[in-house]
Amino acid sequence: MTKDEPDSAAARENEDIAALAKGGRTNIFGFLLRLAARLPFLFIAGRIYGPEVLGRFAYAILVIEFAAQIATLGLKRGLAGALAQTQRDENHVLADALLLTLIVSLAAAAILMVFPYAMFPNSGINGLDRLLPLIIIAVAGSDVALAACAWRYDIGATVRARAIIEPWTISIGAWIFSYYSLRDGLILSYVLSMIAALAASLWPMARHFGWPKGWTPHPLRLWRMARINTPLAAADAVEWGSRRLDLAILGLFVSPAVVGIYYVAQQVASLPQKLKTSFEPILGPVITKNLSVKNYAAIARQVSQVGFWIIAAQAGVALALGIPGEAVMGLVGPEFVAGALALGCLLLAEVVAATAVVSESALIYMARHRNLMISLGMIGVQAALSFILILLVRNAGYGAQVLAAAPALALALALGSSSFVKSRLLQRLLEHDISIWRPALIIAACVAVIAGSLFVALPPAYEWVELVFGVPVILAAYCVIIWRFGFGPDDRELFRRRKNEEALA
């Protein structure tokens, strides 16, 4: 090794961290856009359609998106590994991935069209309900196309498709279709938004990779891609399912109206989750490139750095939404206030899950089978805890508010245990420490709680003050402490340096 090689390796590592920071900044901006669009949809769905129609919609989309998750065959993250390890043209590999996704999507859609009661277990089949599974093609295809864009570090494509076009289309569509049908309006708006998101995903993908000239499909090649990605697909399905199992189990014990209330809490809690998942497309390519040269120290540093960024951002958003939880849920409608306790537990679950997600970003390439086993164990623990807590709460005679929080608490406990186990496994494989949590997170959270309690103590008539002034104050108090005591010189210098570079570019 020459004298210049260590300096070159350090420079590459700094470039990787800078790319992660840039992608993270872009996606935080996308998160704010998604927040601005998702809240109108929840307001329209709650106020115009009501919790019962919303509950029917929620269960149908739960099944559709689970099928779409399986149809991607893990290629949302596995595509980066396929592109990093191939000698073929990249657009040929991408064409294989899209064709494989289309085949599995059609198979999944056919099954649900034959058995539509899997989507609507507690209501009749109406109108075009049987054709709803065809939208799986758009959902899965968009995910793979955006993963391809992320390989070229184009995170803006994900922001446009997922944070602007998709949520605004479903919000506007829900309002327009309400004049056509209060029974089918939500489902029609969802279909429209997924088609729009697919178009917004395919366009930048085609611009980056072009047409696959000379490509022809080959069954053995497709089978090999499917076989390699099967463990990752299972891990993705388990991880995704862990966020929906609570809703599925709750639906066995309560009415569609309570399911609708829980769905709103779930949607609000999923907003900080976008901060976590938005790093996955950019983190995957960076990790695969360092794995190819066995630079384990760089991977440990990247996982630690991104993990802290995610937890810091998620905790701030969770506190801002959770402390005035009743006011936030009340925006959707007065009957939705009962979901405030469930919202708090779901927000906690998203924060404790961050360590597992960033650890898994490396484990899917280094120990995919062990990672899958841990994920399966986690979802088993979640299911068992959900049933136990729901039965305990129901037998104790508590109302819907506490009953709805039971599966959310089970999710938080299961995800916390998964984070601990996966981070320990990754540390052992990398032979380097992974440090994600910092004391400043606890201090900042305490300051935010104190600031938020001043607004929560106001009379119910002043709930608008909690939202208009309380949420910004909570975020400001939290961010000041994190920036001053949580972010080290490297963190702050990194963001300043990248900002200056972009200004000069």
Legacy VTK file of the C-alpha trace (Angstrom):
# vtk DataFile Version 3.0
C-alpha trace
ASCII
DATASET POLYDATA
POINTS 505 float
0.000 0.000 0.000
1.388 3.421 -0.941
1.430 6.426 1.322
-1.354 8.069 -0.645
-3.738 5.114 -0.346
-4.848 5.767 3.267
-5.525 9.409 2.393
-7.467 8.280 -0.652
-9.525 5.844 1.433
-10.294 8.564 3.986
-11.337 10.909 1.205
-13.671 8.277 -0.239
-15.154 7.639 3.191
-15.800 11.363 3.672
-17.418 11.495 0.245
-19.691 8.601 1.225
-20.757 10.326 4.443
-21.311 13.539 2.475
-23.497 11.660 -0.012
-25.508 10.218 2.882
-25.911 13.679 4.395
-26.999 15.171 1.099
-29.525 12.380 0.574
-30.759 12.802 4.122
-31.217 16.561 3.732
-33.111 16.032 0.509
-35.382 13.491 2.135
-36.029 15.591 5.226
-37.251 18.270 2.846
-39.340 15.572 1.191
-40.676 14.560 4.594
-41.896 18.098 5.233
-43.606 18.113 1.842
-45.197 14.747 2.562
-46.378 15.981 5.952
-47.993 18.999 4.297
-49.860 16.718 1.872
-50.706 13.761 4.140
-52.505 15.817 6.781
-55.089 17.165 4.283
-55.830 13.586 3.198
-56.407 12.459 6.778
-58.555 15.531 7.418
-60.676 14.868 4.308
-60.924 11.123 5.009
-61.921 11.648 8.633
-64.257 14.601 8.254
-65.981 13.664 4.962
-65.861 9.857 4.813
-65.851 8.996 8.538
-64.024 6.304 10.551
-66.060 3.342 9.259
-65.393 3.968 5.547
-61.799 4.821 6.417
-61.454 1.514 8.279
-62.688 -0.451 5.234
-60.238 1.441 3.023
-57.381 0.903 5.474
-57.783 -2.882 5.566
-57.976 -3.161 1.761
-54.840 -1.055 1.271
-53.098 -3.062 3.993
-53.517 -6.232 1.917
-52.649 -4.498 -1.382
-49.429 -2.979 -0.099
-48.365 -6.209 1.570
-48.776 -8.001 -1.769
-46.812 -5.218 -3.480
-44.048 -5.543 -0.885
-43.729 -9.228 -1.706
-43.886 -8.502 -5.456
-40.722 -6.387 -5.310
-38.838 -9.528 -4.151
-36.540 -7.437 -1.989
-35.291 -5.440 -4.981
-35.928 -2.121 -3.267
-32.666 -2.818 -1.434
-31.344 -5.833 -3.322
-31.090 -3.944 -6.609
-28.070 -2.041 -5.298
-26.246 -5.325 -4.646
-27.177 -6.675 -8.091
-25.874 -3.550 -9.823
-22.680 -3.459 -7.743
-21.752 -7.080 -8.479
-22.555 -7.333 -12.182
-20.416 -7.041 -15.306
-23.479 -6.630 -17.528
-25.003 -3.356 -18.653
-26.816 -1.759 -15.745
-29.973 -1.182 -17.751
-30.071 -4.905 -18.585
-29.983 -5.787 -14.881
-32.679 -3.202 -14.249
-34.829 -4.635 -17.050
-34.572 -8.072 -15.428
-35.621 -6.592 -12.086
-38.628 -4.801 -13.562
-39.760 -7.861 -15.509
-39.447 -10.071 -12.443
-41.447 -7.538 -10.415
-44.148 -7.431 -13.099
-44.480 -11.231 -13.166
-44.844 -11.535 -9.391
-47.191 -8.523 -9.276
-49.503 -10.121 -11.837
-49.510 -13.381 -9.875
-50.333 -11.575 -6.617
-53.061 -9.536 -8.314
-54.625 -12.666 -9.808
-54.808 -14.357 -6.396
-56.511 -11.366 -4.768
-58.931 -10.976 -7.659
-60.012 -14.568 -7.161
-60.228 -14.131 -3.370
-61.324 -10.478 -2.904
-62.656 -11.119 0.611
-59.030 -11.086 1.768
-59.187 -7.325 1.159
-62.720 -6.773 2.476
-63.281 -9.342 5.238
-65.970 -7.377 7.073
-67.884 -5.858 4.151
-69.377 -6.805 0.804
-67.677 -6.626 -2.589
-68.915 -3.592 -4.492
-68.430 -2.206 -7.986
-64.829 -2.436 -9.150
-63.445 -3.823 -5.870
-62.280 -6.989 -7.636
-60.052 -4.939 -9.955
-58.285 -3.101 -7.119
-55.407 -5.682 -6.947
-54.181 -4.588 -10.396
-52.726 -1.503 -8.727
-50.074 -3.820 -7.201
-48.231 -3.497 -10.510
-47.918 0.269 -10.078
-46.918 0.144 -6.395
-44.196 -2.488 -6.850
-42.929 -1.076 -10.151
-42.549 2.387 -8.661
-40.518 1.029 -5.723
-38.025 -0.724 -8.007
-37.741 2.262 -10.362
-36.957 4.587 -7.436
-34.376 2.107 -6.108
-32.677 2.338 -9.512
-32.653 6.140 -9.289
-31.108 5.904 -5.818
-28.260 3.836 -7.288
-27.375 6.992 -9.224
-27.770 9.005 -5.989
-30.912 10.661 -7.388
-32.946 10.960 -4.193
-34.879 13.851 -5.667
-36.843 11.336 -7.757
-38.096 9.671 -4.565
-39.013 13.028 -3.069
-40.997 14.053 -6.134
-42.828 10.735 -6.469
-43.435 9.875 -2.806
-43.512 13.252 -1.085
-45.194 15.466 -3.670
-47.064 13.642 -6.424
-48.405 10.631 -4.500
-49.729 12.356 -1.334
-51.093 15.432 -3.080
-52.825 13.289 -5.701
-54.549 11.145 -3.080
-55.552 14.225 -1.053
-57.039 16.095 -4.006
-58.531 12.878 -5.400
-60.241 12.040 -2.090
-61.913 15.441 -2.074
-63.042 15.278 -5.727
-64.234 11.656 -5.580
-66.276 12.401 -2.448
-68.767 14.092 -4.754
-68.958 10.903 -6.813
-69.128 8.222 -4.109
-68.579 8.254 -0.366
-68.302 4.459 -0.553
-65.543 4.186 -3.185
-63.961 7.647 -3.210
-60.975 6.791 -0.997
-60.070 3.677 -2.995
-60.371 5.541 -6.310
-58.118 8.316 -5.044
-55.548 5.739 -3.913
-55.514 4.096 -7.355
-55.050 7.473 -9.019
-52.172 8.407 -6.698
-50.316 5.138 -7.310
-50.587 5.528 -11.089
-49.270 9.077 -10.827
-46.383 7.919 -8.589
-45.486 5.172 -11.088
-45.261 7.686 -13.936
-43.133 9.991 -11.771
-40.791 7.066 -10.964
-40.361 5.630 -14.462
-39.503 8.952 -16.081
-36.286 9.696 -14.090
-35.323 6.006 -14.234
-35.506 6.082 -18.027
-33.484 9.282 -18.076
-30.700 7.727 -15.965
-30.504 4.294 -17.586
-32.027 4.659 -21.044
-33.604 1.892 -23.085
-32.024 -1.582 -22.586
-30.850 -2.122 -26.154
-29.997 -5.716 -26.934
-31.656 -7.039 -23.789
-33.675 -10.229 -23.911
-35.284 -11.942 -20.911
-33.850 -15.271 -19.807
-35.737 -17.567 -17.385
-32.607 -18.861 -15.639
-31.307 -15.350 -15.081
-34.629 -14.246 -13.650
-34.762 -17.337 -11.425
-31.281 -16.631 -10.127
-32.195 -13.021 -9.275
-35.333 -14.220 -7.503
-33.448 -16.894 -5.564
-30.698 -14.519 -4.433
-33.179 -11.914 -3.245
-35.652 -14.271 -1.565
-34.135 -13.900 1.950
-34.121 -10.128 1.524
-37.710 -10.199 0.237
-38.750 -12.161 3.296
-36.951 -9.726 5.607
-38.614 -6.778 3.863
-42.020 -8.442 4.135
-41.475 -9.137 7.830
-40.254 -5.602 8.525
-43.152 -4.097 6.586
-45.598 -6.542 8.103
-44.489 -5.616 11.593
-45.856 -2.117 10.915
-49.218 -3.536 9.790
-49.679 -6.623 11.945
-51.013 -4.482 14.746
-53.792 -3.167 12.505
-54.592 -6.657 11.219
-54.804 -8.141 14.723
-56.813 -5.213 16.069
-59.327 -5.710 13.257
-60.131 -9.145 14.689
-61.352 -7.660 17.986
-62.886 -4.277 17.203
-65.305 -2.615 14.779
-64.247 -1.019 11.465
-64.706 2.411 13.074
-61.992 1.665 15.685
-59.790 0.303 12.891
-60.283 3.627 11.120
-59.222 5.553 14.225
-56.144 3.376 14.643
-55.331 3.798 10.952
-55.198 7.570 11.377
-52.834 7.190 14.352
-50.734 4.820 12.260
-50.573 7.268 9.363
-49.500 10.134 11.586
-46.870 7.922 13.234
-45.603 6.790 9.829
-44.494 10.329 9.032
-41.270 10.078 11.099
-40.830 6.580 9.648
-40.287 8.225 6.262
-37.214 9.913 7.710
-35.799 6.464 8.403
-36.728 4.706 5.196
-35.628 7.656 3.092
-32.000 6.920 3.991
-32.243 3.300 2.796
-31.890 3.987 -0.950
-28.708 6.022 -0.503
-27.275 3.903 2.341
-27.502 0.657 0.349
-25.188 1.695 -2.527
-22.668 3.228 -0.107
-22.501 0.062 2.027
-22.233 -2.318 -0.936
-19.298 -0.385 -2.350
-17.443 -0.503 0.981
-18.233 -4.193 1.370
-16.635 -4.887 -2.004
-13.298 -3.609 -0.612
-13.916 -4.973 2.922
-13.779 -1.511 4.488
-15.665 -2.526 7.629
-14.527 0.474 9.667
-16.157 2.805 7.152
-19.399 0.834 7.311
-19.454 1.016 11.112
-18.928 4.749 10.947
-21.620 5.219 8.308
-24.166 3.123 10.211
-23.416 5.005 13.435
-23.609 8.385 11.744
-26.805 7.755 9.818
-28.368 5.995 12.794
-27.839 9.072 14.964
-29.182 11.408 12.299
-32.303 9.273 11.930
-32.973 8.927 15.656
-32.330 12.632 16.263
-34.789 13.630 13.535
-37.368 10.994 14.435
-37.343 11.774 18.144
-37.930 15.458 17.481
-40.867 14.775 15.160
-42.273 12.131 17.531
-42.218 14.549 20.461
-43.791 17.337 18.411
-46.638 15.076 17.304
-46.972 12.965 20.459
-47.036 15.563 23.231
-50.077 17.373 21.749
-51.421 13.998 20.557
-55.085 14.682 21.338
-54.996 17.961 19.431
-53.276 16.299 16.458
-55.817 13.466 16.299
-58.658 15.915 16.874
-57.775 17.647 13.615
-59.128 14.638 11.747
-62.359 14.652 13.729
-63.559 14.604 17.363
-64.130 10.818 17.298
-60.457 10.291 16.444
-59.175 11.779 19.728
-59.518 8.291 21.229
-56.449 7.266 19.215
-54.068 9.663 21.008
-52.623 6.992 23.326
-52.090 4.625 20.401
-50.369 7.450 18.530
-47.897 7.940 21.380
-46.987 4.248 21.454
-46.598 4.118 17.664
-44.310 7.150 17.658
-42.179 5.502 20.348
-42.005 2.363 18.209
-40.633 4.323 15.250
-37.843 5.818 17.349
-36.675 2.530 18.884
-36.840 0.826 15.457
-34.253 3.114 13.893
-31.276 1.140 15.207
-32.631 -2.078 13.697
-33.207 -0.455 10.318
-29.733 1.021 9.913
-28.127 -2.186 11.194
-30.196 -4.180 8.726
-28.880 -2.015 5.885
-25.575 -3.832 6.305
-26.855 -7.181 7.616
-28.868 -7.861 4.445
-25.554 -8.106 2.600
-23.388 -9.672 5.323
-25.769 -12.074 7.108
-29.082 -12.064 5.303
-30.278 -15.424 6.642
-29.516 -14.575 10.261
-31.107 -11.175 9.763
-34.207 -12.920 8.446
-34.359 -15.225 11.449
-34.154 -12.269 13.826
-36.913 -10.490 11.898
-39.137 -13.564 12.010
-38.545 -13.898 15.729
-39.409 -10.234 16.207
-42.716 -10.484 14.385
-43.564 -13.612 16.387
-42.911 -11.720 19.626
-45.034 -8.837 18.363
-47.955 -11.104 17.472
-47.855 -12.891 20.834
-47.600 -9.641 22.815
-50.416 -8.078 20.777
-52.837 -10.891 21.535
-51.831 -11.001 25.213
-52.136 -7.235 25.763
-55.420 -6.936 23.846
-56.982 -9.772 25.841
-55.711 -8.347 29.143
-57.044 -4.870 28.335
-60.404 -6.181 27.125
-60.872 -8.452 30.154
-60.040 -5.536 32.438
-62.930 -3.605 30.919
-61.012 -0.693 29.443
-62.480 1.284 26.532
-61.451 1.607 22.903
-58.751 4.180 23.691
-56.663 1.759 25.790
-57.594 -1.237 23.651
-56.264 0.460 20.523
-52.986 1.260 22.293
-52.309 -2.392 23.219
-51.006 -3.576 19.802
-49.055 -0.322 19.448
-47.255 -0.997 22.740
-46.544 -4.574 21.623
-44.988 -3.191 18.429
-42.724 -0.834 20.384
-41.495 -3.640 22.675
-40.835 -6.013 19.766
-38.987 -3.410 17.698
-36.872 -2.406 20.675
-35.695 -5.989 21.184
-35.011 -6.352 17.455
-32.870 -3.199 17.460
-30.731 -4.510 20.315
-30.141 -7.932 18.752
-29.419 -6.664 15.233
-27.000 -3.973 16.343
-25.076 -6.492 18.465
-24.848 -8.907 15.537
-23.575 -6.213 13.192
-20.937 -5.092 15.697
-19.677 -8.646 15.903
-19.510 -9.032 12.125
-17.786 -5.697 11.537
-15.515 -6.022 14.586
-16.071 -2.328 15.198
-18.283 -0.537 17.692
-21.534 1.026 16.510
-22.531 4.067 18.525
-25.907 5.526 17.619
-27.430 6.819 20.857
-25.951 9.952 22.442
-26.770 11.489 25.849
-27.929 14.705 24.191
-30.977 12.850 22.862
-32.282 12.299 26.414
-31.552 15.890 27.454
-33.240 17.300 24.349
-36.283 15.064 24.878
-36.663 16.234 28.490
-36.465 19.890 27.448
-39.045 19.286 24.710
-41.419 17.570 27.170
-41.155 20.489 29.596
-41.826 22.985 26.811
-44.724 20.931 25.458
-46.355 20.401 28.873
-46.931 24.145 29.155
-49.169 24.038 26.085
-50.876 20.720 26.872
-51.978 22.149 30.240
-54.145 24.728 28.458
-57.968 24.229 28.498
-59.474 22.142 25.656
-60.801 25.288 23.978
-57.206 26.294 23.277
-56.151 23.141 21.460
-55.423 25.265 18.425
-52.691 26.960 20.468
-51.057 23.539 21.017
-50.849 23.024 17.268
-50.049 26.525 16.034
-47.543 27.467 18.732
-46.857 24.329 20.776
-45.540 22.135 17.959
-42.998 24.747 16.722
-41.856 25.498 20.278
-41.353 21.789 21.027
-39.342 21.331 17.845
-37.307 24.485 18.442
-36.414 23.534 22.021
-35.431 20.033 20.934
-33.380 21.173 17.935
-31.418 23.770 19.903
-30.242 21.161 22.417
-29.443 18.558 19.736
-27.516 21.016 17.604
-25.590 22.456 20.537
-24.817 19.286 22.482
-25.617 16.351 20.176
-23.976 17.338 16.916
-20.215 17.277 17.113
-17.869 19.486 15.099
-17.723 16.872 12.322
-21.514 16.807 11.990
-21.863 20.576 11.761
-18.810 21.064 9.575
-20.049 18.393 7.183
-23.355 20.165 6.628
-21.755 23.582 6.302
-19.182 22.297 3.824
-21.749 20.588 1.654
-23.953 23.668 1.664
-21.105 25.831 0.476
-20.142 23.365 -2.221
-23.706 23.218 -3.523
-23.916 26.982 -3.576
-20.803 27.127 -5.746
-21.879 24.291 -8.008
LINES 1 506
505 0 1 2 3 4 5 6 7 8 9 10 11 12 13 14 15 16 17 18 19 20 21 22 23 24 25 26 27 28 29 30 31 32 33 34 35 36 37 38 39 40 41 42 43 44 45 46 47 48 49 50 51 52 53 54 55 56 57 58 59 60 61 62 63 64 65 66 67 68 69 70 71 72 73 74 75 76 77 78 79 80 81 82 83 84 85 86 87 88 89 90 91 92 93 94 95 96 97 98 99 100 101 102 103 104 105 106 107 108 109 110 111 112 113 114 115 116 117 118 119 120 121 122 123 124 125 126 127 128 129 130 131 132 133 134 135 136 137 138 139 140 141 142 143 144 145 146 147 148 149 150 151 152 153 154 155 156 157 158 159 160 161 162 163 164 165 166 167 168 169 170 171 172 173 174 175 176 177 178 179 180 181 182 183 184 185 186 187 188 189 190 191 192 193 194 195 196 197 198 199 200 201 202 203 204 205 206 207 208 209 210 211 212 213 214 215 216 217 218 219 220 221 222 223 224 225 226 227 228 229 230 231 232 233 234 235 236 237 238 239 240 241 242 243 244 245 246 247 248 249 250 251 252 253 254 255 256 257 258 259 260 261 262 263 264 265 266 267 268 269 270 271 272 273 274 275 276 277 278 279 280 281 282 283 284 285 286 287 288 289 290 291 292 293 294 295 296 297 298 299 300 301 302 303 304 305 306 307 308 309 310 311 312 313 314 315 316 317 318 319 320 321 322 323 324 325 326 327 328 329 330 331 332 333 334 335 336 337 338 339 340 341 342 343 344 345 346 347 348 349 350 351 352 353 354 355 356 357 358 359 360 361 362 363 364 365 366 367 368 369 370 371 372 373 374 375 376 377 378 379 380 381 382 383 384 385 386 387 388 389 390 391 392 393 394 395 396 397 398 399 400 401 402 403 404 405 406 407 408 409 410 411 412 413 414 415 416 417 418 419 420 421 422 423 424 425 426 427 428 429 430 431 432 433 434 435 436 437 438 439 440 441 442 443 444 445 446 447 448 449 450 451 452 453 454 455 456 457 458 459 460 461 462 463 464 465 466 467 468 469 470 471 472 473 474 475 476 477 478 479 480 481 482 483 484 485 486 487 488 489 490 491 492 493 494 495 496 497 498 499 500 501 502 503 504
